[in-house]
């Protein structure tokens, strides 16, 4: 490869590397596999560099295909047994889920405007000043009478 073509390739890689990595990550969902996919695509692009009119479009297609290929590799599917087991005991979320389901059922039993007033009052209690935002479902004096 001619020195000026090699310099153009280096500049192209420097300018496009971030977007190529993002494309590969979105495709395969793993940063390490994405970097491998980009490296493999750039290795294949280098000998073809002089022949291409639009290397940016060509390399994006190559990165996408390389990222898909990376996820198909057998060693990417292997997981160690240690990955499946948490290091610390996690709190059982069943109680919180039950509470949310009971709360949702209770709110469903309330008429829509009263439900809006109850929800607004709950969230306003956390806000400094505790007043509803302009354009709320009802007038500020009425929201307190509906709860």
C-alpha positions in Angstrom: 0.0 0.0 0.0 1.2 3.5 -0.8 2.2 5.7 2.1 -0.6 8.3 1.4 -3.2 5.5 1.2 -1.9 4.1 4.5 -2.2 7.5 6.1 -5.7 8.0 4.7 -6.6 4.6 6.2 -5.3 5.5 9.6 -7.2 8.8 9.6 -10.3 7.0 8.5 -10.0 4.5 11.4 -9.3 7.3 13.9 -12.4 9.2 12.8 -14.8 6.3 12.5 -13.7 4.0 15.4 -16.2 5.3 17.9 -19.2 5.0 15.6 -18.1 1.5 14.4 -17.7 0.3 18.0 -21.2 1.6 18.8 -22.7 -0.1 15.8 -21.0 -3.4 16.7 -22.2 -3.0 20.4 -25.8 -2.4 19.4 -25.6 -5.4 17.1 -24.1 -7.9 19.6 -24.6 -6.4 23.0 -21.1 -6.9 24.4 -18.3 -4.4 24.3 -15.5 -7.0 24.1 -17.2 -8.8 21.2 -17.9 -5.4 19.6 -14.2 -4.5 19.7 -13.3 -7.9 18.2 -15.8 -7.4 15.4 -14.5 -3.9 14.6 -10.9 -5.2 14.6 -11.8 -8.1 12.3 -13.7 -5.9 9.9 -10.8 -3.4 9.7 -8.3 -6.2 9.1 -10.4 -7.3 6.1 -10.9 -3.7 4.9 -7.2 -2.8 4.8 -6.3 -4.8 1.6 -9.4 -3.5 -0.2 -8.9 0.1 0.8 -7.6 1.4 -2.5 -10.4 -0.2 -4.5 -13.4 1.3 -2.6 -15.3 4.4 -3.5 -17.3 4.6 -0.2 -15.3 2.8 2.4 -17.5 4.2 5.2 -20.6 2.3 3.9 -18.6 -0.8 3.1 -17.0 -1.0 6.6 -20.3 -0.5 8.4 -21.7 -3.5 6.6 -18.6 -5.5 7.4 -18.8 -4.5 11.1 -22.4 -5.5 11.3 -21.7 -8.9 9.8 -18.6 -9.4 11.9 -20.6 -8.5 15.1 -23.3 -11.1 14.2 -20.6 -13.6 13.5 -19.0 -12.9 16.9 -22.2 -13.8 18.7 -22.4 -17.1 16.8 -18.9 -18.2 17.9 -19.1 -21.2 20.2 -16.8 -19.7 22.9 -19.1 -16.6 23.1 -21.9 -18.9 24.2 -19.9 -20.5 27.0 -20.5 -19.3 30.5 -18.7 -20.3 33.6 -20.8 -21.7 36.5 -19.6 -18.8 38.7 -21.4 -16.3 36.5 -24.8 -17.8 37.3 -24.4 -17.6 41.1 -24.5 -14.2 42.9 -21.8 -13.4 45.3 -24.2 -12.1 48.0 -27.7 -13.1 48.9 -30.3 -10.9 47.3 -33.4 -9.7 49.1 -36.5 -11.5 47.9 -38.7 -9.0 46.0 -41.9 -11.0 46.4 -43.2 -8.8 49.2 -42.7 -5.6 47.3 -44.4 -7.1 44.2 -47.3 -8.2 46.3 -47.6 -4.7 47.8 -47.5 -3.2 44.4 -50.2 -5.5 43.1 -52.5 -4.7 46.1 -51.9 -1.0 45.6 -52.7 -1.2 41.9 -55.9 -3.1 42.6 -56.9 -0.5 45.2 -56.2 2.4 42.7 -58.2 0.6 40.0 -61.2 0.6 42.3 -61.1 4.4 42.7 -62.7 6.6 40.0 -60.2 8.2 37.5 -60.2 11.8 38.8 -59.9 10.7 42.4 -57.1 8.3 41.4 -55.3 11.3 39.8 -55.7 13.3 43.0 -54.4 10.5 45.2 -51.4 10.0 42.9 -50.7 13.7 42.7 -50.9 14.0 46.5 -48.5 11.1 46.9 -45.9 12.7 44.6 -46.5 16.2 45.8 -45.6 15.2 49.3 -42.1 14.6 48.1 -41.8 17.9 46.3 -40.6 21.1 48.0 -43.7 23.3 48.6 -46.1 20.4 47.9 -48.1 22.3 45.3 -49.4 20.9 42.0 -47.8 22.0 38.8 -49.8 24.4 36.6 -52.2 22.6 34.3 -52.9 19.8 36.7 -56.1 17.8 36.2 -58.1 20.0 38.5 -57.8 23.3 40.4 -55.4 23.4 43.4 -58.2 23.7 45.9 -60.2 20.9 44.3 -57.3 18.4 44.3 -57.2 18.4 48.2 -61.0 17.9 48.4 -60.8 14.9 46.0 -58.2 12.9 47.9 
